[in-house]
């Protein structure tokens, strides 16, 4: 299983953005990552300044969003959707996208559930609970 370091993740996004700006072709996950980055222009300044942002820490307590975590979660979700893993996520995502009429907004609903699952797994020192993840998505999809 691929388990990149913080520096590797950040370098991946910096390099993807650099290649895009230089007009170079994307390979592998870079194309997926680029689509996500383009949908988040608020993160472009950070990606354009690796020297300033490579080692920066972000404090959720101060309301700071970590752009690299956010983009990485998007990539993870796109991978899950592409292989329908956990089984059923693609159909639930389809319901969310239909409910919102906006794919990106639906992705953020999925991100909320993914973040909760990861947080619970870390808190409880237990493996991620795919069933709880899917249940969270079901609730999101039927929420009024």
C-alpha positions in Angstrom: 0.0 0.0 0.0 1.3 3.5 -0.9 2.0 5.5 2.2 3.7 8.7 1.2 5.4 11.1 3.7 4.1 14.7 4.1 7.1 15.9 2.0 6.3 13.4 -0.8 2.7 14.5 -0.9 3.5 18.1 -1.0 6.2 17.6 -3.7 3.7 15.7 -5.8 1.3 18.6 -5.8 4.0 21.2 -6.3 5.4 19.2 -9.2 2.0 18.6 -10.8 1.2 22.4 -10.6 4.7 23.2 -12.0 4.2 20.8 -14.9 0.8 22.3 -15.7 2.1 25.8 -15.7 5.0 24.8 -17.9 2.7 23.1 -20.3 4.3 19.7 -19.7 2.2 16.5 -20.0 0.7 14.8 -16.9 1.3 11.2 -16.1 -0.7 8.8 -13.8 -2.3 10.4 -10.9 -1.0 13.9 -11.9 -4.0 14.2 -14.3 -6.4 13.4 -11.5 -4.6 15.8 -9.1 -4.6 18.6 -11.7 -8.3 18.4 -12.1 -8.7 18.7 -8.4 -6.2 21.6 -8.1 -7.9 23.5 -10.9 -11.2 23.3 -9.0 -9.5 24.9 -6.0 -8.0 28.2 -7.1 -7.7 29.3 -3.4 -4.8 26.8 -3.2 -2.9 28.0 -6.3 -0.8 30.7 -4.4 0.5 27.9 -2.1 1.3 25.7 -5.0 3.2 28.5 -6.7 5.5 29.0 -3.8 7.0 25.7 -2.7 9.8 27.3 -0.7 7.3 29.1 1.5 4.7 26.4 1.9 6.6 23.1 1.8 7.2 23.0 5.5 4.3 25.1 6.7 2.1 23.6 9.5 -1.6 24.3 9.5 -3.6 24.7 12.7 -7.3 23.6 12.5 -7.7 25.2 15.9 -7.0 28.6 14.3 -9.3 27.8 11.4 -6.5 27.1 8.9 -7.3 24.6 6.2 -4.4 22.4 5.1 -4.5 22.6 1.3 -2.4 19.5 0.9 -4.6 17.4 3.1 -7.7 18.7 1.3 -6.3 17.9 -2.1 -5.0 14.5 -0.9 -8.5 13.6 0.4 -9.9 14.5 -3.0 -7.4 12.2 -4.8 -8.3 9.4 -2.3 -12.0 9.8 -3.0 -11.5 9.8 -6.8 -9.5 6.6 -6.5 -12.3 5.1 -4.3 -14.9 6.1 -6.8 -12.9 4.7 -9.8 -12.8 1.2 -8.3 -16.1 1.4 -6.2 -14.2 0.7 -3.0 -15.7 0.4 -0.5 -18.3 -1.4 -2.5 -21.3 0.9 -3.0 -19.5 4.2 -2.7 -20.0 5.0 -6.4 -23.8 4.6 -6.2 -24.0 6.6 -3.0 -21.8 9.3 -4.6 -24.2 9.3 -7.6 -27.1 9.9 -5.2 -25.2 12.8 -3.5 -24.3 14.4 -6.8 -27.9 14.1 -8.0 -29.1 15.6 -4.7 -26.8 18.6 -5.0 -26.7 18.9 -8.7 -23.0 19.6 -8.2 -20.3 17.0 -8.4 -17.8 19.1 -6.4 -20.2 19.7 -3.5 -21.0 16.0 -3.4 -17.2 15.3 -3.2 -17.1 17.5 -0.1 -19.9 15.6 1.5 -17.9 12.4 0.9 -14.8 14.1 2.3 -16.7 14.9 5.5 -17.5 11.3 6.0 -14.0 10.1 5.0 -12.5 12.6 7.5 -14.8 11.3 10.3 -14.0 7.7 9.5 -10.2 8.4 9.6 -10.6 10.5 12.8 -12.5 7.7 14.6 -10.0 5.1 13.4 -7.1 7.1 14.8 -9.0 8.0 18.0 -10.0 4.3 18.6 -6.7 2.9 17.3 -8.8 0.6 15.1 -8.9 -0.1 11.4 -11.0 2.2 9.3 -14.7 1.2 9.4 -15.9 1.0 5.8 -19.4 0.2 6.9 -19.6 3.3 9.1 -18.2 5.4 6.1 -20.9 4.1 3.8 -23.6 4.7 6.4 -22.4 8.3 6.8 -22.7 8.7 3.0 -26.3 7.2 3.1 -27.3 9.7 5.7 -25.8 12.5 3.6 -27.5 11.3 0.5 -31.0 11.2 2.2 -30.6 14.3 4.3 -33.2 17.0 3.6 
